[in-house]
Amino acid sequence: MKINTTSKDISSRNAAFMAGIAYFIMFIAAIFSNFIVRGKMILADNPTQSLQNITNNEMPFRISIVSDFLFVLPFDVLLALTLYVFLKPVNKSISLLAAWFRVVYTGIYAIALLFLIMILPGLNGLEESANSSLVSVFCLKAFNLTWLVGFIFFGFHLLLLGYLALKSGFIPKVIGWLLVLAAITYFFDNYANILLPNYQDFPPTIQAIVAIPEFIGELVLILWIFIKGTRINRPE
């Protein structure tokens, strides 16, 4: 049976393509900022040493913040929009809610980055000014805690994406379950940071086991949408 290509098909295909591009740009920028640069500087259990690391690597630290504002934040919002367009035929209201959860997460992350910017004026005088050091330590802790809250909203975003994938009928159900698992691990990881005072002291193996599903769920969905979603024809 021949299926006509409607404007909804074209819109969904464009959204699938743009979702892949947005995710790729955001992913590369986030890896650079949070893992290659700041991941080696910021130690969750040692803010004083973290500030010293930042002072010794001030320019890469500044570049990582600029990279987040130029690439991570705007393309995160674009990804939320394109996922909404692609998934709204499944359930428009839930797809919109999922998009808003991601936008809220992005806004909270932007606020967290402001705390990093507040550290910058005191870097050069870090050793000379005790007050500057205290403020910088506070800002560093505030960045970590604010971002932590943001990830809770991101977990709800993934949970709703998982529901939409499971209900879609055209996305493989295994992707939906991977997204649900990712949401659960986000909830566990971030609530554990709040509820368990010694969670940062847990063995790295356990933390890695928790982190892997967080990463895989969204990655598999976006890859599938970018590769397969551009070929989907919807009945008129």
C-alpha positions in Angstrom: 0.0 0.0 0.0 1.4 3.4 -1.0 1.7 5.9 1.8 1.5 9.6 1.0 4.2 11.9 2.4 2.4 14.7 4.2 3.6 17.9 5.8 3.6 16.1 9.1 6.0 13.5 7.7 8.4 16.2 6.4 8.2 18.1 9.7 9.0 14.9 11.7 11.9 14.0 9.3 13.3 17.5 9.7 12.9 17.3 13.4 14.7 13.9 13.5 17.6 15.3 11.5 17.9 18.4 13.6 17.7 16.4 16.8 20.7 14.3 15.7 22.7 17.4 14.8 21.8 19.3 18.0 22.7 16.3 20.1 26.0 15.8 18.4 27.1 19.4 18.9 25.8 19.5 22.5 27.4 16.1 23.3 30.9 17.2 22.0 30.7 20.5 23.8 29.5 18.9 27.1 32.3 16.3 27.0 34.8 19.0 26.4 33.5 21.3 29.2 32.5 18.8 31.9 34.9 15.9 31.4 38.0 17.0 29.5 38.4 20.4 31.2 36.3 20.8 34.5 36.2 17.1 35.3 39.9 17.1 36.0 39.7 20.4 38.0 36.6 20.1 40.2 36.8 17.5 43.0 33.4 17.1 44.7 35.0 16.2 48.0 37.8 18.9 48.0 36.6 22.4 46.9 39.9 24.0 48.2 42.0 21.8 45.9 39.4 22.3 43.1 39.9 26.1 43.4 43.7 25.7 43.2 43.3 23.5 40.1 41.1 26.2 38.5 43.6 28.9 39.4 46.4 26.9 37.7 44.3 26.3 34.6 42.3 29.5 34.5 42.0 29.9 30.7 40.7 26.4 29.9 38.2 26.9 32.8 37.0 30.1 31.2 36.8 28.5 27.7 34.7 25.7 29.2 32.1 28.1 30.5 31.9 30.0 27.2 31.6 26.6 25.4 28.6 25.8 27.6 26.8 29.1 26.9 27.5 28.9 23.2 26.8 25.3 22.4 25.5 23.2 25.3 22.6 25.5 26.5 21.1 26.6 23.1 21.4 23.2 21.5 19.9 21.5 24.6 16.8 23.8 24.1 16.8 23.0 20.3 17.0 19.3 21.1 14.0 19.6 23.5 12.0 21.3 20.7 12.9 18.8 18.0 12.1 15.8 20.2 8.7 17.5 20.9 8.0 17.8 17.2 9.1 14.2 16.5 7.1 12.6 19.4 4.0 14.8 19.6 2.0 12.5 17.2 2.3 9.9 20.0 0.9 12.2 22.7 1.1 15.9 22.3 0.6 16.8 25.9 3.2 14.4 27.3 5.6 15.3 24.6 5.3 19.0 25.5 5.7 18.2 29.2 8.9 16.2 28.4 10.2 19.2 26.4 9.5 21.6 29.3 11.3 19.3 31.8 14.4 19.5 29.6 14.1 23.3 29.2 13.8 23.7 33.0 16.9 21.5 33.4 18.7 23.7 30.9 17.7 26.8 32.8 18.9 25.4 36.1 22.2 24.4 34.5 22.5 28.0 33.3 22.1 29.2 36.8 24.7 26.7 38.0 27.1 28.1 35.5 26.6 31.6 36.9 28.2 30.3 40.2 31.3 29.3 38.2 31.4 32.8 36.6 31.3 34.3 40.1 34.5 32.4 40.9 36.5 34.2 38.2 37.1 37.6 39.8 38.7 36.1 42.8 41.0 33.7 41.1 44.0 36.0 40.8 43.8 37.0 44.4 42.8 33.6 45.8 45.9 33.2 48.0 45.8 36.8 49.3 42.2 37.1 50.3 40.5 34.8 52.7 37.1 36.3 52.0 37.6 35.7 48.3 38.5 32.1 49.0 35.4 31.5 51.1 33.1 33.0 48.4 34.8 30.9 45.7 34.3 27.7 47.8 30.7 28.6 48.4 30.2 29.2 44.6 31.8 25.9 43.7 29.5 24.0 46.2 26.5 26.0 44.9 27.4 25.0 41.3 27.5 21.3 42.2 24.2 21.4 44.2 22.3 23.5 41.6 23.4 21.1 38.8 22.3 18.2 41.0 18.8 19.6 41.3 18.7 20.1 37.5 19.4 16.5 36.9 16.3 15.5 38.8 14.2 17.4 36.2 16.3 15.8 33.5 15.3 12.4 35.0 11.6 13.2 34.6 12.4 14.3 31.0 13.9 10.9 30.3 11.1 9.0 32.0 8.5 10.7 29.8 10.6 10.0 26.7 10.7 6.4 27.7 6.9 6.4 28.1 6.4 8.0 24.6 8.9 5.5 23.1 7.0 2.6 24.6 3.6 3.9 23.4 4.8 5.0 19.9 4.5 1.7 18.1 7.4 2.7 15.8 10.3 3.2 18.2 11.8 -0.2 19.4 10.5 -0.9 22.9 14.0 -1.7 24.1 14.9 2.0 23.6 11.9 2.9 25.7 13.0 0.6 28.6 16.6 2.0 28.3 15.2 5.5 28.8 13.1 4.4 31.8 16.2 2.7 33.3 18.2 5.9 32.6 15.6 8.0 34.4 15.6 5.6 37.4 19.4 5.8 37.7 19.3 9.6 37.5 16.8 9.6 40.3 18.9 7.2 42.4 22.2 9.0 41.7 21.0 12.4 42.6 18.7 11.6 45.5 21.5 9.4 46.9 23.8 12.5 46.8 21.2 14.3 48.9 20.2 11.5 51.3 23.5 9.7 51.8 26.2 12.0 53.3 29.0 9.5 52.3 27.7 8.7 48.8 30.8 10.3 47.2 32.9 7.8 49.1 31.2 4.8 47.4 33.5 2.7 45.3 34.0 4.1 41.8 32.8 0.8 40.3 29.3 1.3 41.9 29.2 4.9 40.7 30.2 3.8 37.2 27.5 1.2 37.1 25.0 3.9 37.9 26.3 6.3 35.4 26.4 4.0 32.4 22.6 3.7 32.0 22.3 7.5 32.4 24.4 7.9 29.3 23.2 5.0 27.1 19.5 5.6 27.2 19.4 9.1 25.5 22.3 8.3 23.2 20.5 5.2 21.8 17.3 7.1 21.3 19.0 10.0 19.4 21.0 7.7 17.2 17.8 5.8 16.3 15.9 9.0 15.6 18.7 10.4 13.5 19.2 7.1 11.5 15.7 5.7 11.3 13.5 8.7 12.2 14.3 10.5 8.9 12.9 7.6 6.9 9.6 7.2 8.8 6.5 7.8 6.7 3.2 8.4 8.6 -0.2 7.6 7.0 -2.1 10.6 5.8 
